[in-house]
Amino acid sequence: MANPLRIVLAESALEPVPKSLWSHPVILKSARKRGKKPSEILLDVSLHFQAMKNLPDRFKRGRPDIIHVTLLNALESPLNKENLLRTYIHTYNDIVIFIRPDTRLPKNYNRFVGLMEQLFAEGKVPPKSDTPLMYLKNLKLKDLINSINVDHVILLDEKGERKRVAEIARRVKERKTAVIIGGFQEGEFNEETYEVANEVVSIYDKPLPTWIVVSRIIQAYEELLGII
C-alpha cells in the first residue's frame, strides 16, 4: 500500500474568542445573538474586526472559513476516499485537531462553526463517542510531527526552493512525509514551524489560498498513484 499523504495545516486561524476580548461590546453582542457565552464562540474577523484591532498577530487569526473550505476539499477528495490522506489541524494556540478520514463535514459554514464550537467546548465530537470523528490535543507542532510516524517534513512557503508539485508527490510516495501548509490568511510562519521542516519548498512565487495549495498537492499525488 502506498504511503498516505499527511497534510498538516499549521498555525491555523481557528480558535475560540480569547479571554482578553470577552468583555468587548462587539464580542458580547455576537455571543448574545448566538445565545452563547463569549468563551463559547469562534473568533471570526468578519464579525469581530473591531474587537481584534489590538490583538497580537491579528492578521493571522479569526478565519474559520479557511479551514472549512480546505477541509471540504481534502475530505471529499478521491485520495481521502481511498484512505490515503491524513489531515491534521494545528491551531495558532498549539491545539491540534485530529480528524478521522471518514468524517463528513457540514457544507454549510454556520453549521461548521457550530461543530467547531462544540469541539472546542467538549474536546471531541460526538462528545460521548469512544471513536470520535474529531478530537483535540494540546500539542506543539513539533510534538505533532513526532507523533504521526514521519521521517521527512516539507514546509510549503512561497519563499522556499521552487519545485513542481509532482516532485513533492514523488517524495511522499518514496518516504513517510508530512506536508505543512499554513492555515492562516496573511503573515509569516513562526520560527518553530521552520525548525520542524527538513526542506522549505515553493510551488508558486506568490501567496496562494490554503485550499488551493492543498488541492494541488492532493491532485498531484492522486495522479502519481493512478487514482484519477
Secondary structure by P-SEA (a helix, b strand, c coil): ccccbbbbbcccccccccccccccaaaaaaaaaacccccccccccccccccccccccccccccaaaaaaaaaaaaaccccccccbbbbbbccccbbbbbbccccccccaaaaaaaaaaaaacccccccccccccccccccaaaaaacccccbbbbbbcccccccaaaaaaaaaacbbbbbbbccccccccaaaaaaccbbbbcccccccaaaaaaaaaaaaaaaaccc
